[in-house]
Amino acid sequence: MAIPTYTATGTKATTAAKLDSSIFDIEVSSHDLLKQAYVSYQANGRENLAKTLERGEVRGGGKKPWKQKGTGRARFGSIRVPIWRGGGITFGPLGKENYSRAMTKKARRQAVRQALSLNKDSISVVESFQSKDGKTASSAELLAKLGATRRVLIVTDNKDANTENSVSNLKGVKLVHAMYLNVFDVLNADQIIITKASLPIIEGWLKKEPRAEQAEVTVKATKAPKAKKTAAKETK
């Protein structure tokens, strides 16, 4: 699979970039794995900030509001009960919830392959995308020459501070290192710009299968037990 390559100035290069068909051109018959990876990415980035007070955490309520009998009102022992206004919250978030979702390495890599294959028509390869001065104008000019006007994902092999600063103020532009390519960013991008040096990195970790965990059995060398010496009885 070959696609045109662009130079650092935004003009077409003479040589075309070859993309691995096992990564960028696979058949996607079902989107279940893509949805699982998409939701997992969002869940793992969720911050657990919601926190409510239980009955034991509400301030006050140490004294009984009124006496047990004789008032004609219901019996209450504290103003911190959940049915009172300002009381504790029943079954509310405690700030200890874990929303993360686990996926195997093999499933995550396959999901990224599927996402890249679905968006293969929006992929462009440039020889380099690096800002020396860190100014937004230089990156905006290059993106305009490449025709990237909407949501753009830039995949680079060197995420330095100057390049990151030059695209940070551009609306809809995200810069990501090739080792951290994920389904969420790929599916949300209208155009994907990949540097030429990033292709070996992407192909390296997406084609690599996780090693099967093998239980190492260590056999300790045991010495044979020594034979007991039995003294021969002397017969007189």
N, C-alpha and C positions, 0 to 999 in steps of 0.2 A: 504494500500500500504506500504510494508516493504522493506527497502533497507539495505545493510550491513553498519555497523558503524565502524569507524577507531579510534584508540586511538591517544593520543597526539604524540606518537612516530612513527605513520604511519603504525602500524600493525592492523590487523582485530580484532575487539572486539567480545566478545561472544554474546552480545545482538544486535538485529537489531533495526534500527530506523523506527518508523511508521510515514508515511506521510499522511496528510489529503487528501483524494481523491477529495474533493470539491475544492481543491486548486492546487494540483500537478497532477491531473489526470482527467481533464475535456475535453470534446470533443470540438475541435476548427473547426468549419465548414467554417468560413470566417476569412480572415486576415485583413479586413478593419479596425477594431478597433486597431489591433496591429500597423498598419501603421500610424494611426492617433496619437497614443501615442508615437511612435518612432519619428515622425516629430515634434510633440509638444515638446518633450524633447530637441531636437536640436534647435528649434526656441527659446525656453525660455532661453537657454544658450548662445544665440548669442549676441555678444557685438556690439553696434551701434557706430562704430568708423569712418565710412565714412562721410566726410564733405567737401562740395565744397562752393566756394564763389559766392554769387549772385552779381548782378550789383552794388547794393548799398554798398557791402562790399569790393569791389576791391579798392586798394589804387590808388590815382591820378585821373586824368580825370576831374578835376574841370574846366579846361579851354577848350574852343572850339578849336578843332584841326586846323581848318582854317575857313576863312570867309564863309558866307553862299553862296554867289554868286561870279561869275567871275573867279573861278579857273578851271572850267570844270570837277571837281570831284564831287562825290556824297556828299550829305549833311549829316554831322555828328555833333552831339553836344557834344560827349564825347568819349574817348577812352575805356570806360568801357562797351561798348555795347557788347552783346554776340557774334556778328558776327566778332568781332575783336579778333586777337590773344592776349591772356593775359586778355581778358575781362571777364565779369561774365558768369557763367554757368547757362543755362536754365534748369529747372526741375531736378536739381542734388540733391543728398542726402544732407539733412540739419543737420543730427545728431540728429533729433528729432523723427525718425521713430520708431514705436513700432512693433516688429516682433513676439511678444509673442502670443501663442495660448492657449486658455482656454479649459479645459476638466473638466467634473464633477468628483467628488470623486468616484462615483459608476462606471463610465467608466474607470477611471485609475486603480481601483482595479481589475476590470474584465480583463483588458489588461495584468496586471501582472500575474494573474492566468493563462491566456492563454499562456503567454511566458514561465512560469514555466512548464506547462503541455507539451509544445512542446519540451522542453529541459530536460524532466524528466530522460532520460537515461544517461545524463551527470552529474547528481547530486550525490555528495558524502557527507556523514555526518561524521564529526569528533567530538570527545568528547570536544576538545578545540583546539584553534589556537591562541596561545599567546606567544610572545617573551619577555623574562625577561631581556635580555641584549641588545636588539635592533639591533643585528647583522644580516646581510643579509644571512650569511652562514647557520645559523640555520633554517631559513625559506626556503631557497633553498633546503636544505637536506630533510626537511619534504615534500615539494612539489614533489621532485623526488621520494620519497617512495610511494606517492599517485599516481604517474604516470601523474602528471599535468605538461606537457611540453610546451603547447602552451598557448593560451589566457585563463587565469584563473580568475574567480571571486570568491573572498572569502567573505562570508557573516558572520559577527560576531556580537555578542551581546555586546562586549566591545571593542570599537575602541580606544585603548590607544596609547600613543605616541611611545612606544617601538615597538609595533607590526606594527604600521604604518611606522616607519622608517626602519624596517627590510624588508619590501616588496616594499618600494618606488623605490629602484634601480633595482628591478627585471623586466625585459622586459615582457610586456604582462600580468602582474599581477595587479589586482585592488582589493583594500580592501574597503568594504562598510558596513555600519551599517544596521542591519535588518530592521530598520524603514524607511530607504531610498532606499530600493530595487526598481528598475525601469526597464522598458521594454528595454531600450537602452543597459544597462549593461548585462541583462540576454540573450538577443538575440545575442550579440556580443561575448559571452563567449563560448569557446569550452568545458570547464569543470567548474562546479559550486561546490564549497566546502562550506558547511553550518555547522556551529557549532551546537552542540546539544541544547545548551541554546537559540539559535536563532529561533528554530522551534516554540516555544510558542509565541514569539514576532511576527513572520510572520503570524502565524495562527490567532493571536489576531486582527491585523489590516486589514487583508484581508477578514476575515469572518464578520467583523463588517460593518453593513450598515449605511450610514449617516442618521441621524435622520431627519424625515420630519419636515420641518419648519411649526410650528403652530402659527398662529397669536393669540396672547393673547388679549382677549377682556376684558378690565377692566370696570366694571360697577360701577360708583360712586353712592353711596347711597345718594339719594335726599330726603330731608324732605318735607313732605306734606305742602303745603302753609296754613298758618294760616287763619282762617275765619275772615273776617273783622267784627269788632264790629260795629253794627249799633244801634245808640241810638234811642230808641223808642220815638216817638213824644208824648208828653203829651197833651192830649186833655183837654182843659179847659172846 
